[in-house]
C-alpha cells in the first residue's frame, strides 16, 4: 500500500504545480524493444533482465553516478520536450534518431 500512497502524493504534487505531462527521450531504434518488453525499464533493470538497449541515452559516467547515488533503478523523465541530455547523447553519437513527443 506504500507505493500507492507515494503515487497519490506525487500525483497531487504534480497537479498542484500544473505539471500535466512528463517526457522521456529515446532513440527510435529502442522502440521495438520497449514495446516487446512491455514498457520502459531503467538501464540497471534492463541489465538484470538481459534486455539489450540498442542505443542507450546514458554513458558510462552517467551510469556510475547513478549507481553511486542509488538511482540506477529509475527511468529519467523531464518536464520539457527537448531535454538537454538528448542533445548531449546525440552529439556523443549514442543516439542518432531521437524520439520524444
Secondary structure as a PSIPRED ss2 file (coil, helix, strand):
# PSIPRED VFORMAT (PSIPRED V4.0)

   1 X C   1.000  0.000  0.000
   2 X H   0.000  1.000  0.000
   3 X H   0.000  1.000  0.000
   4 X H   0.000  1.000  0.000
   5 X H   0.000  1.000  0.000
   6 X H   0.000  1.000  0.000
   7 X H   0.000  1.000  0.000
   8 X H   0.000  1.000  0.000
   9 X H   0.000  1.000  0.000
  10 X H   0.000  1.000  0.000
  11 X H   0.000  1.000  0.000
  12 X H   0.000  1.000  0.000
  13 X H   0.000  1.000  0.000
  14 X H   0.000  1.000  0.000
  15 X H   0.000  1.000  0.000
  16 X H   0.000  1.000  0.000
  17 X C   1.000  0.000  0.000
  18 X C   1.000  0.000  0.000
  19 X C   1.000  0.000  0.000
  20 X C   1.000  0.000  0.000
  21 X C   1.000  0.000  0.000
  22 X C   1.000  0.000  0.000
  23 X E   0.000  0.000  1.000
  24 X C   1.000  0.000  0.000
  25 X C   1.000  0.000  0.000
  26 X E   0.000  0.000  1.000
  27 X E   0.000  0.000  1.000
  28 X H   0.000  1.000  0.000
  29 X H   0.000  1.000  0.000
  30 X H   0.000  1.000  0.000
  31 X H   0.000  1.000  0.000
  32 X H   0.000  1.000  0.000
  33 X H   0.000  1.000  0.000
  34 X H   0.000  1.000  0.000
  35 X H   0.000  1.000  0.000
  36 X H   0.000  1.000  0.000
  37 X C   1.000  0.000  0.000
  38 X C   1.000  0.000  0.000
  39 X C   1.000  0.000  0.000
  40 X C   1.000  0.000  0.000
  41 X C   1.000  0.000  0.000
  42 X C   1.000  0.000  0.000
  43 X H   0.000  1.000  0.000
  44 X H   0.000  1.000  0.000
  45 X H   0.000  1.000  0.000
  46 X H   0.000  1.000  0.000
  47 X H   0.000  1.000  0.000
  48 X H   0.000  1.000  0.000
  49 X H   0.000  1.000  0.000
  50 X C   1.000  0.000  0.000
  51 X C   1.000  0.000  0.000
  52 X C   1.000  0.000  0.000
  53 X C   1.000  0.000  0.000
  54 X C   1.000  0.000  0.000
  55 X C   1.000  0.000  0.000
  56 X C   1.000  0.000  0.000
  57 X C   1.000  0.000  0.000
  58 X C   1.000  0.000  0.000
  59 X C   1.000  0.000  0.000
  60 X H   0.000  1.000  0.000
  61 X H   0.000  1.000  0.000
  62 X H   0.000  1.000  0.000
  63 X H   0.000  1.000  0.000
  64 X H   0.000  1.000  0.000
  65 X H   0.000  1.000  0.000
  66 X H   0.000  1.000  0.000
  67 X H   0.000  1.000  0.000
  68 X H   0.000  1.000  0.000
  69 X H   0.000  1.000  0.000
  70 X C   1.000  0.000  0.000
  71 X C   1.000  0.000  0.000
  72 X C   1.000  0.000  0.000
  73 X C   1.000  0.000  0.000
  74 X C   1.000  0.000  0.000
  75 X C   1.000  0.000  0.000
  76 X C   1.000  0.000  0.000
  77 X C   1.000  0.000  0.000
  78 X E   0.000  0.000  1.000
  79 X C   1.000  0.000  0.000
  80 X C   1.000  0.000  0.000
  81 X C   1.000  0.000  0.000
  82 X C   1.000  0.000  0.000
  83 X C   1.000  0.000  0.000
  84 X H   0.000  1.000  0.000
  85 X H   0.000  1.000  0.000
  86 X H   0.000  1.000  0.000
  87 X H   0.000  1.000  0.000
  88 X H   0.000  1.000  0.000
  89 X H   0.000  1.000  0.000
  90 X H   0.000  1.000  0.000
  91 X H   0.000  1.000  0.000
  92 X H   0.000  1.000  0.000
  93 X C   1.000  0.000  0.000
  94 X C   1.000  0.000  0.000
  95 X C   1.000  0.000  0.000
  96 X C   1.000  0.000  0.000
  97 X C   1.000  0.000  0.000
  98 X E   0.000  0.000  1.000
  99 X E   0.000  0.000  1.000
 100 X C   1.000  0.000  0.000
 101 X C   1.000  0.000  0.000
